[in-house]
Amino acid sequence: MTKAANASIDLIVGLGNPGREYDDTRHNAGVWFIEELARTCGATLQPEKKFHGLTARVSLHGRDVRLLFPTTFMNRSGQAVSAISNFYRISPEQILVAHDELDIPVGTARLKQGGGHGGHNGLRDIISSLGNHKNFHRLRLGIGHPGDSSKVVGYVLNKPSREEDRKIREAIDEAVRVMPEAMNGSWAKAVQELHTFKA
């Protein structure tokens, strides 16, 4: 296991776009996760202008963790992530970013550490804003692929079907359930449990 995978996670970010018209779109799966995690912890995300987003402070496995939903629109997510990580001196290895993922099936969720942006504009901007550091953790929430690259933009900015929505929400619930293990140093166990789940 890498040193980064053993690092404490002090900031969890859920990616999406602000505004009611985007609330239920596939591209906001990361926001759905951060909202469910906050709800489970009994917290409410509140606007914080200096961090360009909605934030909350929660306790996960007895540790203080910051939650963040950047409200800068997806392709400017890095502005919020860099602002809060610089303020609290949180290193890239201590950040987990939850985001929608085209390349894995609906109803699955995957944890990983490091890697590129895979064409995801939110991840691209975060990597850039962190000085090209890619070593943050990711929670990849599968939304499936429309089958043609020319359809991707319309696909991610539209609502999933009722059945797809159910599967994505179930995968999010499972991701929330394994978060304490991921936080307490049992990263490998959390990965194993999450990766064997299929909605």
SETORSE-49012 format. One record per atom (N, C-alpha, C): residue in one letter; x, y, z. Coordinates in steps of 0.1 Angstrom, whole numbers, padded with zeros to 4 digits, always signed. Layout:
<pts>
AXYZ...
</pts>
This chain:
<pts>
M+0009-0012+0000M+0000+0000+0000M+0009+0012+0000T+0005+0022-0008T+0013+0034-0008T+0012+0043+0004K+0022+0051+0006K+0021+0061+0017K+0009+0069+0017A+0005+0074+0005A-0007+0082+0003A-0019+0075+0007A-0020+0062+0005A-0032+0054+0008A-0033+0053+0023N-0022+0055+0031N-0022+0054+0045N-0025+0068+0051A-0024+0078+0043A-0026+0092+0048A-0040+0094+0053S-0041+0102+0064S-0054+0106+0069S-0061+0114+0059I-0074+0112+0057I-0083+0120+0048I-0089+0131+0057D-0086+0143+0054D-0091+0155+0061D-0101+0163+0054L-0102+0161+0041L-0112+0168+0032L-0118+0159+0022I-0131+0159+0022I-0139+0151+0012I-0147+0161+0003V-0145+0160-0010V-0151+0169-0019V-0161+0162-0028G-0172+0167-0030G-0182+0161-0039G-0184+0171-0051L-0181+0166-0063L-0181+0174-0075L-0195+0175-0082G-0198+0186-0087G-0211+0188-0094G-0212+0203-0099N-0224+0206-0104N-0227+0220-0108N-0237+0226-0099P-0236+0239-0096P-0246+0245-0088P-0259+0249-0096G-0270+0250-0089G-0282+0254-0095G-0292+0243-0096R-0305+0247-0095R-0315+0237-0094R-0316+0228-0107E-0313+0234-0118E-0314+0227-0131E-0304+0216-0132Y-0293+0216-0124Y-0283+0205-0124Y-0285+0195-0113D-0294+0198-0103D-0294+0190-0091D-0295+0175-0094D-0304+0171-0103D-0307+0157-0105D-0300+0151-0117T-0289+0158-0122T-0282+0153-0134T-0271+0143-0130R-0267+0135-0139R-0256+0125-0136R-0243+0131-0132H-0240+0143-0137H-0227+0150-0134H-0227+0154-0120N-0238+0153-0112N-0238+0158-0098N-0238+0146-0089A-0234+0134-0094A-0233+0122-0085A-0224+0125-0073G-0213+0132-0075G-0204+0135-0064G-0211+0143-0053V-0219+0153-0058V-0227+0161-0048V-0237+0152-0040W-0243+0143-0047W-0253+0134-0040W-0246+0127-0029F-0233+0122-0032F-0226+0115-0022F-0223+0124-0010I-0218+0137-0012I-0214+0145-0001I-0226+0150+0007E-0237+0151+0000E-0250+0155+0007E-0254+0143+0016E-0253+0131+0011E-0258+0119+0019E-0248+0117+0031L-0235+0119+0028L-0225+0118+0039L-0228+0128+0050A-0231+0140+0046A-0234+0151+0056A-0247+0147+0064R-0257+0143+0057R-0269+0139+0063R-0267+0128+0073T-0260+0118+0069T-0257+0106+0078T-0250+0111+0091C-0241+0121+0089C-0234+0126+0101C-0241+0137+0109G-0254+0140+0104G-0262+0150+0111G-0257+0164+0109A-0251+0167+0097A-0246+0180+0094A-0253+0186+0082T-0252+0199+0080T-0258+0206+0069T-0247+0214+0062L-0246+0212+0049L-0236+0220+0041L-0241+0235+0041Q-0232+0244+0044Q-0235+0258+0045Q-0226+0266+0036P-0231+0277+0030P-0223+0285+0021P-0211+0291+0029E-0199+0290+0022E-0187+0297+0027E-0180+0304+0016K-0181+0317+0015K-0177+0325+0004K-0162+0323+0001K-0154+0323+0012K-0139+0322+0010K-0135+0309+0004F-0143+0299+0005F-0140+0286+0000F-0148+0283-0013H-0155+0292-0018H-0162+0291-0031H-0171+0279-0031G-0178+0276-0020G-0187+0264-0020G-0195+0263-0008L-0201+0251-0006L-0208+0247+0006L-0199+0238+0014T-0199+0240+0027T-0190+0232+0035T-0197+0228+0048A-0191+0217+0054A-0195+0213+0067A-0183+0206+0074R-0184+0205+0087R-0174+0199+0095R-0181+0187+0102V-0176+0175+0100V-0182+0163+0106V-0172+0155+0113S-0177+0145+0121S-0168+0136+0127S-0170+0122+0121L-0159+0116+0116L-0160+0103+0110L-0149+0094+0117H-0154+0084+0124H-0146+0075+0131H-0137+0083+0142G-0144+0093+0148G-0138+0101+0158G-0128+0112+0153R-0128+0114+0140R-0119+0124+0134R-0126+0135+0127D-0121+0147+0129D-0127+0159+0122D-0124+0159+0107V-0134+0160+0099V-0133+0160+0085V-0141+0171+0079R-0135+0178+0069R-0142+0189+0062R-0149+0183+0049L-0161+0187+0047L-0168+0183+0035L-0170+0196+0026L-0169+0194+0013L-0170+0206+0004L-0177+0202-0009F-0186+0211-0012F-0192+0211-0026F-0189+0224-0033P-0179+0223-0042P-0176+0236-0049P-0188+0241-0057T-0191+0253-0056T-0202+0259-0063T-0197+0269-0074T-0186+0265-0079T-0179+0273-0090T-0182+0268-0104F-0191+0258-0105F-0193+0250-0117F-0181+0241-0119M-0184+0229-0125M-0175+0218-0125M-0161+0221-0130N-0160+0229-0141N-0147+0231-0147N-0138+0242-0139R-0144+0247-0128R-0136+0256-0119R-0135+0250-0105S-0137+0237-0103S-0137+0230-0090S-0124+0233-0082G-0113+0234-0090G-0100+0235-0083G-0099+0248-0075Q-0107+0258-0079Q-0106+0271-0071Q-0110+0269-0057A-0121+0261-0055A-0126+0258-0042A-0117+0249-0034V-0113+0238-0041V-0104+0228-0034V-0091+0235-0030S-0085+0243-0038S-0072+0249-0034S-0074+0259-0023A-0085+0266-0023A-0088+0276-0013A-0089+0270+0001I-0097+0259+0002I-0099+0253+0015I-0087+0245+0019S-0080+0238+0010S-0068+0230+0014S-0057+0239+0018N-0055+0251+0011N-0045+0260+0016N-0048+0266+0029F-0061+0269+0032F-0064+0275+0045F-0062+0266+0056Y-0065+0253+0055Y-0064+0244+0066Y-0051+0235+0064R-0043+0239+0055R-0030+0232+0052R-0032+0217+0051I-0041+0214+0042I-0044+0200+0038I-0037+0196+0026S-0029+0185+0026S-0021+0181+0015S-0029+0174+0005P-0025+0173-0008P-0033+0165-0018P-0036+0151-0013E-0026+0145-0006E-0028+0131-0002E-0039+0129+0009Q-0043+0141+0015Q-0053+0140+0025Q-0067+0144+0020I-0068+0144+0007I-0081+0148+0000I-0087+0136-0007L-0100+0135-0006L-0108+0125-0013L-0118+0133-0022V-0118+0130-0035V-0128+0137-0044V-0138+0127-0049A-0151+0129-0047A-0161+0120-0052A-0166+0126-0065H-0167+0118-0075H-0171+0123-0088H-0179+0112-0097D-0186+0117-0106D-0193+0108-0116D-0182+0102-0125E-0184+0089-0129E-0175+0082-0137E-0182+0075-0149L-0178+0079-0161L-0184+0073-0173L-0179+0059-0175D-0167+0055-0171D-0161+0043-0175D-0164+0031-0166I-0173+0032-0156I-0177+0021-0148I-0192+0021-0148P-0198+0009-0147P-0212+0007-0148P-0220+0015-0137V-0233+0018-0141V-0242+0023-0131V-0244+0014-0120G-0244+0019-0108G-0246+0011-0096G-0233+0005-0090T-0222+0010-0095T-0209+0006-0089T-0202+0018-0084A-0193+0016-0074A-0185+0027-0069A-0171+0022-0067R-0161+0030-0069R-0147+0025-0068R-0139+0035-0061L-0130+0031-0052L-0121+0039-0045L-0107+0037-0052K-0100+0048-0054K-0086+0047-0059K-0078+0059-0054Q-0065+0058-0055Q-0056+0068-0051Q-0047+0072-0062G-0047+0085-0066G-0039+0090-0076G-0045+0087-0090G-0037+0091-0100G-0042+0089-0114G-0044+0102-0121G-0048+0101-0134G-0050+0113-0142G-0065+0118-0141H-0069+0126-0150H-0083+0132-0149H-0092+0124-0158G-0087+0116-0167G-0096+0108-0176G-0106+0116-0184G-0103+0128-0187G-0112+0137-0194G-0123+0144-0186H-0122+0141-0172H-0132+0148-0163H-0128+0162-0160N-0136+0172-0164N-0131+0186-0162N-0130+0190-0148G-0137+0184-0139G-0136+0188-0125G-0122+0183-0120L-0119+0170-0123L-0106+0165-0118L-0094+0172-0125R-0096+0176-0138R-0086+0183-0145R-0082+0196-0138D-0093+0203-0134D-0090+0216-0128D-0085+0215-0114I-0089+0205-0107I-0083+0202-0093I-0068+0199-0094I-0065+0190-0103I-0051+0186-0105I-0042+0199-0108S-0048+0207-0117S-0041+0220-0121S-0039+0229-0109S-0050+0230-0101S-0050+0240-0090S-0041+0235-0078L-0039+0222-0078L-0030+0216-0067L-0015+0215-0072G-0012+0223-0082G+0002+0223-0087G+0006+0211-0095N-0004+0205-0101N-0003+0192-0109N-0001+0180-0100H-0004+0181-0088H-0004+0170-0079H-0016+0161-0082K-0014+0148-0085K-0025+0139-0088K-0028+0129-0077N-0021+0130-0066N-0020+0119-0056N-0032+0120-0046F-0042+0127-0049F-0054+0127-0040F-0062+0114-0043H-0070+0111-0033H-0079+0099-0034H-0092+0103-0042R-0097+0092-0048R-0110+0095-0056R-0120+0084-0052L-0133+0088-0052L-0144+0079-0051L-0151+0081-0065R-0150+0070-0073R-0156+0071-0087R-0170+0064-0086L-0180+0072-0090L-0194+0068-0089L-0199+0065-0103G-0201+0053-0106G-0204+0048-0120G-0217+0054-0125I-0217+0060-0137I-0230+0065-0143I-0232+0058-0157G-0222+0049-0161G-0223+0043-0174G-0219+0053-0185H-0219+0048-0197H-0215+0056-0209H-0225+0055-0219P-0228+0066-0226P-0238+0066-0237P-0234+0059-0249G-0222+0054-0250G-0218+0046-0261G-0211+0054-0273D-0212+0067-0273D-0206+0075-0283D-0201+0088-0277S-0188+0091-0279S-0182+0102-0273S-0189+0115-0276S-0196+0116-0287S-0203+0128-0291S-0215+0131-0283K-0220+0120-0276K-0232+0121-0267K-0229+0124-0252V-0216+0124-0249V-0212+0125-0235V-0217+0137-0228V-0215+0149-0234V-0220+0161-0227V-0235+0161-0224G-0243+0158-0234G-0257+0157-0231G-0261+0147-0221Y-0253+0136-0221Y-0256+0124-0212Y-0254+0128-0198V-0242+0134-0195V-0239+0137-0181V-0247+0149-0176L-0252+0157-0185L-0260+0169-0180L-0275+0166-0181N-0279+0153-0182N-0293+0149-0182N-0295+0140-0170K-0308+0138-0166K-0311+0130-0155K-0310+0115-0158P-0306+0107-0149P-0306+0093-0151P-0321+0088-0151S-0323+0076-0157S-0336+0070-0156S-0339+0067-0141R-0352+0063-0138R-0355+0060-0124R-0347+0048-0119E-0345+0038-0127E-0338+0026-0123E-0323+0030-0121E-0317+0038-0131E-0303+0042-0129E-0302+0050-0116D-0311+0059-0114D-0310+0067-0102D-0310+0059-0089R-0319+0048-0089R-0319+0039-0077R-0306+0033-0075K-0300+0028-0086K-0287+0021-0085K-0276+0030-0081I-0275+0042-0086I-0265+0052-0082I-0266+0055-0067R-0279+0057-0063R-0281+0060-0049R-0277+0049-0040E-0279+0036-0044E-0275+0025-0036E-0260+0024-0035A-0253+0027-0046A-0239+0026-0046A-0233+0037-0037I-0240+0049-0037I-0236+0060-0028I-0238+0056-0013D-0249+0049-0010D-0252+0045+0003D-0241+0035+0008E-0236+0026-0001E-0226+0017+0002E-0213+0024+0004A-0210+0034-0004A-0198+0042-0002A-0198+0050+0011V-0209+0055+0015V-0210+0062+0028V-0208+0052+0039R-0213+0040+0037R-0211+0030+0048R-0196+0026+0050V-0188+0026+0039V-0174+0022+0041V-0165+0033+0045M-0170+0045+0044M-0162+0057+0047M-0154+0056+0060P-0161+0052+0071P-0153+0052+0084P-0141+0042+0083E-0142+0031+0076E-0131+0022+0074E-0120+0029+0066A-0124+0036+0056A-0114+0043+0048A-0107+0054+0056M-0114+0060+0065M-0109+0070+0074M-0099+0065+0085N-0102+0053+0090N-0095+0048+0102N-0082+0040+0098G-0078+0041+0086G-0066+0033+0082G-0069+0020+0075S-0081+0016+0074S-0085+0003+0068S-0089+0006+0053W-0080+0013+0046W-0083+0017+0032W-0085+0004+0024A-0076-0006+0025A-0077-0018+0017A-0090-0025+0020K-0094-0026+0032K-0107-0033+0035K-0119-0025+0029A-0118-0012+0030A-0129-0004+0024A-0130-0006+0009V-0118-0006+0003V-0118-0009-0012V-0124-0022-0015Q-0120-0032-0008Q-0125-0046-0010Q-0140-0047-0009E-0145-0041+0002E-0160-0041+0004E-0167-0034-0006L-0162-0022-0010L-0169-0014-0019L-0169-0020-0033H-0158-0026-0037H-0156-0031-0050H-0163-0044-0053T-0168-0051-0042T-0176-0063-0044T-0191-0060-0044F-0194-0047-0042F-0208-0043-0042F-0213-0040-0056K-0225-0044-0059K-0231-0040-0072K-0246-0039-0069A-0251-0027-0072A-0266-0024-0070A-0274-0032-0080
</pts>
